[in-house]
Amino acid sequence: MSLYKLPAEWTTQDAVLLTWPHPATDWADTLAEVEAVFLQLAAAISQRQALLVLCHNDFLLQRLQKILPQHQVQMQRTYLLQIPNNDSWARDHGPITVYNSAGEAIWLNFDFTGWGQKFNAALDNQINAQLFGADLIKVRAIESVDLVLEGGAIETDGKGTLLANEPCLLHPNRNPGLDKPALEQLLKHWLGIKKFLWLQQPSLQGDDTDGHIDTLARFTPAGALVYVSCDDAADPHYPALQQLAAQLSAFTNSQGKPIPLIPLPWPSAKFDRNGNRLVASYANYLLINGALLVPTYRDEKDAAAQKVLALAHPGYTVIGIDCIPLIAQGGSLHCVTMQLPRGVL
């Protein structure tokens, strides 16, 4: 029996973690545009809860102390910490918070290898241990787990059910030699998982993660699943996303009942300057205390996506964040954030 429980994202949060972009990252050529997205995120988050910002060096930390107040960031709830990093994908290099049997917050520090050795992640893989040593962090302990796992690869309803994509978690570039039964045993132990919902879904075009679940489908507080759907038969994703809907419709919840499904709109195709398709998924949203931060893509479907998500999350204020600058590097809003539930600070 597991000693730990992985909470749902809508569990009350102490803070959100951001790893601020800097010139030594792949954002170098578009740093101003990307920083504008981070400033919007920082303002929206800090108005509702604490914000932790990781700064690559002291120069960036000093600079942010000056510019954040100019963009409605609430500095009384904002903490800047100097920790060197390779990139800004806090969802995947940040700590995964679980609760022990006493209800105390515990951090799990999985290995992060740049999505299977695709990118240098040596600095990112050291962030959690350094962050744990910060004075404001009050988690009971940090457990180093000998398993490659990214936060964007797992989704839970907070009741012991895990939704994940098999081609991602079982890709040989992550944990070679580890089969599904062995992986399930590890996830049962560390995350308190009782029921697994496995997708067999190929990556969306432009996705470096081998198919992270947070680009495909997410649980809602009422126990439904919102998922990306494509109604354009000419789109190359159409067959795979039809398959996604079929797989989801076969799933049942922990009581053995069918899970209600809520389709999300599919935005028009977005491309980089070289003509490569980019991942633009409305499923890559973030829940914080009282608000739902939704990525927008300068698309006619933006408003419809926000409406769908608002109906699926009653009581939450929906805030759109322009994420076109983020998808140029393969991720979106959820990918650059990591929630830190109650008990962390």
Secondary structure in CASP SS format (residue, H / E / C, confidence):
PFRMAT SS
TARGET T0000
AUTHOR 0000-0000-0000
METHOD secondary structure of the structure
MODEL  1
M C 1.00
S C 1.00
L C 1.00
Y E 1.00
K E 1.00
L C 1.00
P C 1.00
A C 1.00
E C 1.00
W C 1.00
T C 1.00
T C 1.00
Q E 1.00
D E 1.00
A E 1.00
V E 1.00
L E 1.00
L E 1.00
T E 1.00
W C 1.00
P C 1.00
H C 1.00
P C 1.00
A C 1.00
T C 1.00
D C 1.00
W C 1.00
A H 1.00
D H 1.00
T H 1.00
L H 1.00
A H 1.00
E H 1.00
V H 1.00
E H 1.00
A H 1.00
V H 1.00
F H 1.00
L H 1.00
Q H 1.00
L H 1.00
A H 1.00
A H 1.00
A H 1.00
I H 1.00
S H 1.00
Q C 1.00
R C 1.00
Q C 1.00
A E 1.00
L E 1.00
L E 1.00
V E 1.00
L E 1.00
C E 1.00
H C 1.00
N C 1.00
D H 1.00
F H 1.00
L H 1.00
L H 1.00
Q H 1.00
R H 1.00
L H 1.00
Q H 1.00
K H 1.00
I H 1.00
L H 1.00
P H 1.00
Q H 1.00
H H 1.00
Q C 1.00
V C 1.00
Q C 1.00
M H 1.00
Q H 1.00
R H 1.00
T E 1.00
Y E 1.00
L E 1.00
L E 1.00
Q E 1.00
I C 1.00
P C 1.00
N C 1.00
N C 1.00
D C 1.00
S C 1.00
W C 1.00
A H 1.00
R H 1.00
D H 1.00
H H 1.00
G C 1.00
P C 1.00
I E 1.00
T E 1.00
V E 1.00
Y E 1.00
N E 1.00
S C 1.00
A C 1.00
G C 1.00
E C 1.00
A E 1.00
I E 1.00
W E 1.00
L E 1.00
N E 1.00
F E 1.00
D E 1.00
F C 1.00
T C 1.00
G H 1.00
W H 1.00
G H 1.00
Q H 1.00
K C 1.00
F C 1.00
N C 1.00
A C 1.00
A C 1.00
L C 1.00
D H 1.00
N H 1.00
Q H 1.00
I H 1.00
N H 1.00
A H 1.00
Q H 1.00
L H 1.00
F H 1.00
G C 1.00
A C 1.00
D C 1.00
L C 1.00
I C 1.00
K C 1.00
V C 1.00
R C 1.00
A E 1.00
I E 1.00
E E 1.00
S E 1.00
V E 1.00
D E 1.00
L E 1.00
V E 1.00
L C 1.00
E C 1.00
G H 1.00
G H 1.00
A H 1.00
I E 1.00
E E 1.00
T E 1.00
D C 1.00
G C 1.00
K C 1.00
G C 1.00
T E 1.00
L E 1.00
L E 1.00
A E 1.00
N E 1.00
E H 1.00
P H 1.00
C H 1.00
L H 1.00
L C 1.00
H C 1.00
P C 1.00
N C 1.00
R C 1.00
N C 1.00
P C 1.00
G C 1.00
L C 1.00
D C 1.00
K H 1.00
P H 1.00
A H 1.00
L H 1.00
E H 1.00
Q H 1.00
L H 1.00
L H 1.00
K H 1.00
H H 1.00
W H 1.00
L H 1.00
G C 1.00
I C 1.00
K C 1.00
K E 1.00
F E 1.00
L E 1.00
W E 1.00
L E 1.00
Q C 1.00
Q C 1.00
P C 1.00
S C 1.00
L C 1.00
Q C 1.00
G C 1.00
D C 1.00
D C 1.00
T C 1.00
D C 1.00
G C 1.00
H C 1.00
I H 1.00
D H 1.00
T H 1.00
L C 1.00
A E 1.00
R E 1.00
F E 1.00
T C 1.00
P C 1.00
A C 1.00
G C 1.00
A C 1.00
L E 1.00
V E 1.00
Y E 1.00
V E 1.00
S C 1.00
C C 1.00
D C 1.00
D C 1.00
A C 1.00
A C 1.00
D C 1.00
P C 1.00
H C 1.00
Y H 1.00
P H 1.00
A H 1.00
L H 1.00
Q H 1.00
Q H 1.00
L H 1.00
A H 1.00
A H 1.00
Q H 1.00
L H 1.00
S H 1.00
A C 1.00
F C 1.00
T E 1.00
N C 1.00
S C 1.00
Q C 1.00
G C 1.00
K C 1.00
P E 1.00
I C 1.00
P C 1.00
L E 1.00
I E 1.00
P E 1.00
L E 1.00
P C 1.00
W C 1.00
P C 1.00
S C 1.00
A C 1.00
K C 1.00
F E 1.00
D C 1.00
R C 1.00
N C 1.00
G C 1.00
N C 1.00
R E 1.00
L C 1.00
V C 1.00
A C 1.00
S C 1.00
Y C 1.00
A C 1.00
N C 1.00
Y C 1.00
L E 1.00
L E 1.00
I E 1.00
N C 1.00
G C 1.00
A E 1.00
L E 1.00
L E 1.00
V E 1.00
P E 1.00
T E 1.00
Y C 1.00
R C 1.00
D C 1.00
E C 1.00
K C 1.00
D H 1.00
A H 1.00
A H 1.00
A H 1.00
Q H 1.00
K H 1.00
V H 1.00
L H 1.00
A H 1.00
L H 1.00
A H 1.00
H C 1.00
P C 1.00
G C 1.00
Y C 1.00
T E 1.00
V E 1.00
I E 1.00
G E 1.00
I E 1.00
D E 1.00
C C 1.00
I H 1.00
P H 1.00
L H 1.00
I H 1.00
A C 1.00
Q C 1.00
G C 1.00
G C 1.00
S C 1.00
L C 1.00
H H 1.00
C H 1.00
V H 1.00
T C 1.00
M E 1.00
Q E 1.00
L E 1.00
P E 1.00
R C 1.00
G C 1.00
V C 1.00
L C 1.00
END
